[in-house]
Amino acid sequence: MELKTVMETTDPMLAQLIKSRLDAAGIQCVIDNETNPLAGAMSTRIKVRQEDEELAKELVDEDASED
């Protein structure tokens, strides 16, 4: 199964917030580098299944526009 990146950030807390938002919408996702102790210094990517990519990007963009 190929996973698609819908967001990239160096903020691990933001990544967790977006993951929670996607989970609440029924979209399964994974966070790359989640357990890496240097996660705050490296890019963290949120990935979803290809069939969920479009909706996930819409939700990520919606959250970004609320800031």
MOPAC internal coordinates of N, CA, C and O (Angstrom, degrees):
PM7 1SCF
backbone

  N    0.0000 0     0.00 0     0.00 0    0    0    0
  C    1.4592 1     0.00 0     0.00 0    1    0    0
  C    1.5236 1   107.90 1     0.00 0    2    1    0
  O    1.2310 1   120.90 1   -52.64 1    3    2    1
  N    1.3074 1   115.88 1   127.36 1    3    2    1
  C    1.4523 1   121.06 1   179.73 1    5    3    2
  C    1.5263 1   109.98 1   -89.73 1    6    5    3
  O    1.2310 1   121.01 1   -49.34 1    7    6    5
  N    1.3316 1   115.68 1   130.66 1    7    6    5
  C    1.4556 1   120.86 1   177.56 1    9    7    6
  C    1.5206 1   109.50 1  -101.94 1   10    9    7
  O    1.2310 1   121.08 1   -35.76 1   11   10    9
  N    1.3099 1   115.55 1   144.24 1   11   10    9
  C    1.4610 1   122.40 1  -178.42 1   13   11   10
  C    1.5288 1   109.55 1  -112.47 1   14   13   11
  O    1.2310 1   120.65 1   -42.46 1   15   14   13
  N    1.3181 1   116.36 1   137.54 1   15   14   13
  C    1.4579 1   121.48 1   177.70 1   17   15   14
  C    1.5247 1   109.47 1   -79.15 1   18   17   15
  O    1.2310 1   121.04 1   -52.50 1   19   18   17
  N    1.3424 1   115.61 1   127.50 1   19   18   17
  C    1.4667 1   119.90 1   178.56 1   21   19   18
  C    1.5243 1   111.85 1  -112.03 1   22   21   19
  O    1.2310 1   120.72 1   168.44 1   23   22   21
  N    1.3439 1   116.24 1   -11.56 1   23   22   21
  C    1.4559 1   119.90 1   177.97 1   25   23   22
  C    1.5095 1   109.43 1  -160.53 1   26   25   23
  O    1.2310 1   121.19 1   -33.08 1   27   26   25
  N    1.3209 1   115.34 1   146.92 1   27   26   25
  C    1.4637 1   121.86 1   175.90 1   29   27   26
  C    1.5182 1   107.87 1  -135.13 1   30   29   27
  O    1.2310 1   120.57 1   -47.35 1   31   30   29
  N    1.3315 1   116.52 1   132.65 1   31   30   29
  C    1.4570 1   121.17 1  -177.47 1   33   31   30
  C    1.5229 1   109.81 1  -152.47 1   34   33   31
  O    1.2310 1   120.77 1   -19.34 1   35   34   33
  N    1.3217 1   116.13 1   160.66 1   35   34   33
  C    1.4634 1   120.23 1   172.45 1   37   35   34
  C    1.5262 1   110.20 1  -103.16 1   38   37   35
  O    1.2310 1   120.38 1  -175.94 1   39   38   37
  N    1.3226 1   116.89 1     4.06 1   39   38   37
  C    1.4661 1   122.86 1  -179.37 1   41   39   38
  C    1.5338 1   109.59 1  -100.25 1   42   41   39
  O    1.2310 1   119.73 1   -77.76 1   43   42   41
  N    1.3415 1   118.13 1   102.24 1   43   42   41
  C    1.4650 1   119.87 1  -178.20 1   45   43   42
  C    1.5319 1   113.96 1   -62.64 1   46   45   43
  O    1.2310 1   120.15 1   150.19 1   47   46   45
  N    1.3301 1   117.33 1   -29.81 1   47   46   45
  C    1.4657 1   119.78 1   178.35 1   49   47   46
  C    1.5301 1   110.73 1   -69.39 1   50   49   47
  O    1.2310 1   120.61 1   139.95 1   51   50   49
  N    1.3218 1   116.43 1   -40.05 1   51   50   49
  C    1.4613 1   120.17 1   176.18 1   53   51   50
  C    1.5215 1   110.36 1   -63.25 1   54   53   51
  O    1.2310 1   120.32 1   138.85 1   55   54   53
  N    1.3102 1   116.99 1   -41.15 1   55   54   53
  C    1.4671 1   120.78 1   178.33 1   57   55   54
  C    1.5274 1   110.37 1   -59.96 1   58   57   55
  O    1.2310 1   119.93 1   137.97 1   59   58   57
  N    1.3310 1   117.73 1   -42.03 1   59   58   57
  C    1.4664 1   121.29 1   178.70 1   61   59   58
  C    1.5314 1   110.96 1   -66.19 1   62   61   59
  O    1.2310 1   120.58 1   141.33 1   63   62   61
  N    1.3199 1   116.50 1   -38.67 1   63   62   61
  C    1.4631 1   120.96 1   178.40 1   65   63   62
  C    1.5278 1   110.86 1   -62.73 1   66   65   63
  O    1.2310 1   120.51 1   133.75 1   67   66   65
  N    1.3211 1   116.62 1   -46.25 1   67   66   65
  C    1.4657 1   121.09 1   179.24 1   69   67   66
  C    1.5232 1   110.34 1   -65.65 1   70   69   67
  O    1.2310 1   120.19 1   139.84 1   71   70   69
  N    1.3313 1   117.25 1   -40.16 1   71   70   69
  C    1.4731 1   120.81 1   177.68 1   73   71   70
  C    1.5246 1   109.82 1   -59.42 1   74   73   71
  O    1.2310 1   120.41 1   136.49 1   75   74   73
  N    1.3220 1   116.82 1   -43.51 1   75   74   73
  C    1.4666 1   120.64 1   178.59 1   77   75   74
  C    1.5236 1   111.19 1   -61.71 1   78   77   75
  O    1.2310 1   120.90 1   138.90 1   79   78   77
  N    1.3129 1   115.89 1   -41.10 1   79   78   77
  C    1.4787 1   120.98 1   179.41 1   81   79   78
  C    1.5257 1   110.48 1   -63.22 1   82   81   79
  O    1.2310 1   120.79 1   135.21 1   83   82   81
  N    1.3375 1   116.09 1   -44.79 1   83   82   81
  C    1.4598 1   119.83 1   179.78 1   85   83   82
  C    1.5310 1   110.89 1   -66.75 1   86   85   83
  O    1.2310 1   120.40 1   137.66 1   87   86   85
  N    1.3302 1   116.85 1   -42.34 1   87   86   85
  C    1.4663 1   120.75 1   177.63 1   89   87   86
  C    1.5322 1   110.66 1   -58.36 1   90   89   87
  O    1.2310 1   120.68 1   137.08 1   91   90   89
  N    1.3288 1   116.30 1   -42.92 1   91   90   89
  C    1.4693 1   120.94 1  -179.75 1   93   91   90
  C    1.5264 1   111.80 1   -63.61 1   94   93   91
  O    1.2310 1   120.94 1   151.97 1   95   94   93
  N    1.3343 1   115.81 1   -28.03 1   95   94   93
  C    1.4712 1   120.74 1   178.75 1   97   95   94
  C    1.5276 1   111.34 1   -86.61 1   98   97   95
  O    1.2310 1   120.36 1  -177.67 1   99   98   97
  N    1.3328 1   116.92 1     2.33 1   99   98   97
  C    1.4614 1   120.80 1   178.55 1  101   99   98
  C    1.5176 1   113.74 1    83.75 1  102  101   99
  O    1.2310 1   120.41 1  -163.49 1  103  102  101
  N    1.3276 1   116.82 1    16.51 1  103  102  101
  C    1.4608 1   121.26 1  -179.87 1  105  103  102
  C    1.5223 1   108.62 1  -103.00 1  106  105  103
  O    1.2310 1   120.85 1   -64.15 1  107  106  105
  N    1.3178 1   115.98 1   115.85 1  107  106  105
  C    1.4551 1   120.17 1   177.27 1  109  107  106
  C    1.5149 1   109.12 1   -72.84 1  110  109  107
  O    1.2310 1   120.65 1   -42.75 1  111  110  109
  N    1.3382 1   116.37 1   137.25 1  111  110  109
  C    1.4546 1   119.59 1   179.74 1  113  111  110
  C    1.5203 1   109.83 1  -147.36 1  114  113  111
  O    1.2310 1   121.75 1   -16.06 1  115  114  113
  N    1.3148 1   114.26 1   163.94 1  115  114  113
  C    1.4583 1   121.12 1   176.40 1  117  115  114
  C    1.5188 1   108.26 1  -130.00 1  118  117  115
  O    1.2310 1   121.64 1   -26.16 1  119  118  117
  N    1.3260 1   114.46 1   153.84 1  119  118  117
  C    1.4601 1   120.77 1   176.61 1  121  119  118
  C    1.5183 1   107.68 1  -113.18 1  122  121  119
  O    1.2310 1   120.84 1   -60.57 1  123  122  121
  N    1.3336 1   115.99 1   119.43 1  123  122  121
  C    1.4651 1   120.57 1   173.69 1  125  123  122
  C    1.5224 1   108.70 1   -69.14 1  126  125  123
  O    1.2310 1   120.21 1   -31.37 1  127  126  125
  N    1.3029 1   117.20 1   148.63 1  127  126  125
  C    1.4708 1   123.52 1   176.33 1  129  127  126
  C    1.5230 1   113.20 1    63.83 1  130  129  127
  O    1.2310 1   119.70 1  -162.23 1  131  130  129
  N    1.3190 1   118.17 1    17.77 1  131  130  129
  C    1.4654 1   121.07 1  -175.97 1  133  131  130
  C    1.5281 1   111.72 1   -60.46 1  134  133  131
  O    1.2310 1   120.12 1   142.08 1  135  134  133
  N    1.3078 1   117.38 1   -37.92 1  135  134  133
  C    1.4613 1   119.92 1  -177.39 1  137  135  134
  C    1.5236 1   112.73 1   -98.69 1  138  137  135
  O    1.2310 1   120.08 1  -176.29 1  139  138  137
  N    1.3100 1   117.45 1     3.71 1  139  138  137
  C    1.4568 1   121.62 1   179.15 1  141  139  138
  C    1.5300 1   109.03 1   -73.25 1  142  141  139
  O    1.2310 1   119.51 1   -53.20 1  143  142  141
  N    1.3318 1   118.53 1   126.80 1  143  142  141
  C    1.4616 1   119.76 1  -179.25 1  145  143  142
  C    1.5324 1   113.26 1   -64.91 1  146  145  143
  O    1.2310 1   120.08 1   163.32 1  147  146  145
  N    1.3145 1   117.45 1   -16.68 1  147  146  145
  C    1.4587 1   121.60 1   178.18 1  149  147  146
  C    1.5265 1   112.25 1   -99.19 1  150  149  147
  O    1.2310 1   120.13 1  -161.86 1  151  150  149
  N    1.3163 1   117.36 1    18.14 1  151  150  149
  C    1.4643 1   121.66 1  -174.12 1  153  151  150
  C    1.5239 1   112.46 1   -54.63 1  154  153  151
  O    1.2310 1   119.45 1   144.86 1  155  154  153
  N    1.3102 1   118.66 1   -35.14 1  155  154  153
  C    1.4560 1   120.67 1  -179.88 1  157  155  154
  C    1.5120 1   113.52 1   -71.33 1  158  157  155
  O    1.2310 1   120.44 1   161.03 1  159  158  157
  N    1.3340 1   116.77 1   -18.97 1  159  158  157
  C    1.4610 1   120.95 1   179.88 1  161  159  158
  C    1.5180 1   112.06 1   -98.31 1  162  161  159
  O    1.2310 1   120.58 1   167.78 1  163  162  161
  N    1.3023 1   116.49 1   -12.22 1  163  162  161
  C    1.4610 1   121.63 1  -178.10 1  165  163  162
  C    1.5295 1   108.91 1  -116.91 1  166  165  163
  O    1.2310 1   121.09 1   -20.32 1  167  166  165
  N    1.3120 1   115.52 1   159.68 1  167  166  165
  C    1.4651 1   119.61 1   176.23 1  169  167  166
  C    1.5208 1   110.12 1   -68.32 1  170  169  167
  O    1.2310 1   121.44 1   -43.17 1  171  170  169
  N    1.3030 1   114.86 1   136.83 1  171  170  169
  C    1.4528 1   122.77 1   175.09 1  173  171  170
  C    1.5142 1   106.67 1  -113.50 1  174  173  171
  O    1.2310 1   120.52 1   -49.05 1  175  174  173
  N    1.3265 1   116.61 1   130.95 1  175  174  173
  C    1.4602 1   120.97 1  -178.17 1  177  175  174
  C    1.5244 1   110.39 1  -113.61 1  178  177  175
  O    1.2310 1   121.39 1   -42.55 1  179  178  177
  N    1.3169 1   114.95 1   137.45 1  179  178  177
  C    1.4587 1   121.48 1   173.40 1  181  179  178
  C    1.5144 1   106.29 1   -99.95 1  182  181  179
  O    1.2310 1   121.49 1   -53.67 1  183  182  181
  N    1.3290 1   114.76 1   126.33 1  183  182  181
  C    1.4656 1   120.28 1  -176.22 1  185  183  182
  C    1.5229 1   110.49 1  -123.01 1  186  185  183
  O    1.2310 1   121.74 1   -34.57 1  187  186  185
  N    1.3392 1   114.28 1   145.43 1  187  186  185
  C    1.4582 1   121.68 1   178.99 1  189  187  186
  C    1.5276 1   109.45 1  -132.60 1  190  189  187
  O    1.2310 1   121.17 1   -12.34 1  191  190  189
  N    1.3242 1   115.37 1   167.66 1  191  190  189
  C    1.4624 1   119.48 1   174.92 1  193  191  190
  C    1.5237 1   109.26 1   -65.05 1  194  193  191
  O    1.2310 1   120.96 1   -29.09 1  195  194  193
  N    1.3051 1   115.77 1   150.91 1  195  194  193
  C    1.4626 1   121.34 1  -177.24 1  197  195  194
  C    1.5282 1   111.95 1   -55.02 1  198  197  195
  O    1.2310 1   119.99 1   139.98 1  199  198  197
  N    1.3178 1   117.63 1   -40.02 1  199  198  197
  C    1.4679 1   120.13 1  -177.75 1  201  199  198
  C    1.5362 1   112.55 1   -70.21 1  202  201  199
  O    1.2310 1   119.61 1   163.52 1  203  202  201
  N    1.3303 1   118.36 1   -16.48 1  203  202  201
  C    1.4618 1   122.01 1   178.39 1  205  203  202
  C    1.5330 1   112.73 1   -99.88 1  206  205  203
  O    1.2310 1   120.37 1   177.43 1  207  206  205
  N    1.3233 1   116.89 1    -2.57 1  207  206  205
  C    1.4681 1   121.00 1  -172.12 1  209  207  206
  C    1.5327 1   113.24 1   -57.40 1  210  209  207
  O    1.2310 1   119.94 1   131.74 1  211  210  209
  N    1.3124 1   117.72 1   -48.26 1  211  210  209
  C    1.4671 1   120.95 1  -175.18 1  213  211  210
  C    1.5257 1   111.49 1   -62.20 1  214  213  211
  O    1.2310 1   120.31 1   130.06 1  215  214  213
  N    1.3290 1   117.02 1   -49.94 1  215  214  213
  C    1.4665 1   120.65 1  -179.67 1  217  215  214
  C    1.5260 1   110.50 1   -64.36 1  218  217  215
  O    1.2310 1   120.27 1   139.08 1  219  218  217
  N    1.3218 1   117.09 1   -40.92 1  219  218  217
  C    1.4655 1   120.41 1   179.76 1  221  219  218
  C    1.5226 1   110.91 1   -61.58 1  222  221  219
  O    1.2310 1   120.08 1   137.12 1  223  222  221
  N    1.3216 1   117.45 1   -42.88 1  223  222  221
  C    1.4660 1   120.58 1   178.85 1  225  223  222
  C    1.5273 1   110.76 1   -63.75 1  226  225  223
  O    1.2310 1   120.48 1   141.86 1  227  226  225
  N    1.3249 1   116.69 1   -38.14 1  227  226  225
  C    1.4663 1   119.97 1   177.51 1  229  227  226
  C    1.5252 1   110.52 1   -61.85 1  230  229  227
  O    1.2310 1   120.25 1   136.24 1  231  230  229
  N    1.3217 1   117.14 1   -43.76 1  231  230  229
  C    1.4617 1   121.03 1  -179.89 1  233  231  230
  C    1.5253 1   111.20 1   -66.65 1  234  233  231
  O    1.2310 1   120.11 1   139.27 1  235  234  233
  N    1.3169 1   117.40 1   -40.73 1  235  234  233
  C    1.4700 1   121.55 1   177.96 1  237  235  234
  C    1.5211 1   109.64 1   -63.17 1  238  237  235
  O    1.2310 1   120.50 1   134.77 1  239  238  237
  N    1.3297 1   116.65 1   -45.23 1  239  238  237
  C    1.4672 1   121.02 1   179.73 1  241  239  238
  C    1.5380 1   110.69 1   -64.38 1  242  241  239
  O    1.2310 1   120.83 1   142.71 1  243  242  241
  N    1.3292 1   116.02 1   -37.29 1  243  242  241
  C    1.4613 1   120.63 1   178.91 1  245  243  242
  C    1.5313 1   110.14 1   -63.65 1  246  245  243
  O    1.2310 1   120.62 1   136.48 1  247  246  245
  N    1.3206 1   116.43 1   -43.52 1  247  246  245
  C    1.4656 1   120.42 1   178.56 1  249  247  246
  C    1.5179 1   110.85 1   -65.09 1  250  249  247
  O    1.2310 1   119.89 1   140.77 1  251  250  249
  N    1.3161 1   117.81 1   -39.23 1  251  250  249
  C    1.4603 1   121.67 1  -179.49 1  253  251  250
  C    1.5271 1   111.23 1   -65.56 1  254  253  251
  O    1.2310 1   120.45 1   144.65 1  255  254  253
  N    1.3283 1   116.74 1   -35.35 1  255  254  253
  C    1.4673 1   119.80 1  -177.96 1  257  255  254
  C    1.5320 1   111.49 1   -75.05 1  258  257  255
  O    1.2310 1   119.83 1   163.19 1  259  258  257
  N    1.3262 1   117.92 1   -16.81 1  259  258  257
  C    1.4666 1   121.40 1   179.70 1  261  259  258
  C    1.5138 1   111.68 1   -80.82 1  262  261  259
  O    1.2310 1   119.59 1   166.05 1  263  262  261
  N    1.3180 1   118.40 1   -13.95 1  263  262  261
  C    1.4771 1   121.69 1  -178.50 1  265  263  262
  C    1.4973 1   112.50 1   -73.70 1  266  265  263
  O    1.2310 1   120.10 1   180.00 1  267  266  265

